[in-house]
């Protein structure tokens, strides 16, 4: 992914720079070559005008003398009679169908000192006495300079494109790495690490300005979340003592024997309500304790099979009373590094929910799967299950479906499971058991990052 993005950056930047660079290079090529040929043409025109102005009787002598005394001249001259026969000079033939109007033309002329394919520019005119005067000059040197310049410009253009391509790849890699760091930080923040901030390195660009604004928003959001969480915890902590005292007084009044049956029944209803309230408060304080009070330094290694056997044994009487068949399929030597009491509590909550909501005559299965290194604890049932639109909400605090509102509970059991998974870096995944519900606890660090086709709940987002 990073390589493809860097390649796109390189291609984009090279394409962006190639067009203006090529324009500059080829404009230079056109200007220089035009100047070279204009210099040749100007020399031809000047020589033709100079020779045409000479006296007719001296023209042949001057051309011959010029050839004999200055053999190194590069301008070639030919004087022909009315019929085109050479009188004197080193141009031996009048070009066929060439207009002799004094303007420069490009033609290949045979000459005495050149091969049969000598590229030249020439100009000619008919003199007053009817003779023809031709002046030509080889353009081999300008053509060689033109070819050399073209090769040089191509090399320079390719070098510029290669340099821009390399710079584009470099900038693309840096930009992608920066975006990857931002994305990783954003993922951690979205996963519940609200103390995290987007990285800022003092580059001072627009992206960093946005990161600073987002960091201020996150700081404010963290304050609000902490304040919101502390409100519930403080209320639960402050109310637990007076509610417990009230419950004790009501029990004493009930046991005093001075109340009639109606009074005793009323006190029983109040006690049931108080017990429900105290259960909610205990759940809130338990979630707060897991979120804030536990540290990895207290983790130990322990096997999962004895733990599951202990839970199975404890729940068998309750399952039999509810006419539910509770099975356990666990063997092997799976060992995890975790807080044993918290893992016990999380699995107990999963089994308790399954037994509570599966319904009479149903089956609840506890299984240990995965591998010894990556164990997976699953609790499944063949009950009514959970509606797909509610599967992402069952781990929310106090959430209870319509079918469970008539059952006792506080709506905090699965929230505690999520808090335990988040603390350990484990993953909780909820799936359709067809029929029923299946919840898996993936017991290895980083499990929350593995999201399959099934409904997956990252522990960082639970609770």
Secondary structure, 3 states (H helix, E strand, C coil): CHHHHHHHHHHHHHHHHHHHHHHHHHHHHHHHHHHHHHHHHHHHHHHHHHHHCCCHHHHHHHHHHHHHHCCCCCEEEEEECCCCCEEEECECCCCCCCCCECCCEEEECCECCCCCCCEEEEEEEECCCCCEEEEEEECHHHHHHHHHHHHHHHHHHHHHHHHHHHHHHHHHHHHHHHHHHHHHHHHHHHCCCCCCCCCCCCCCCHHHHHHHHHHHHHHHHHHHHHHHHHHHHHHHHHHHHHHHHHHHHHHHHHHCCCCCHHHHHHHHHHHHHHHHHHHHHHHHHHHHHHHHHCCHHHCEEEEHHHHHHHHHHHHHHHHHHCCCEEEEECCCCCEEEECHHHHHHHHHHHHHHHHHHHCCCCEEEEEEEECCCCEEEEEEECCCCCCHHHCCCCCCCCCCCHHHCCCCCCCCHHHHHHHHHHHHCCEEEEEECCCCEEEEEEECCCHHHCCCCCCEECHHHCC
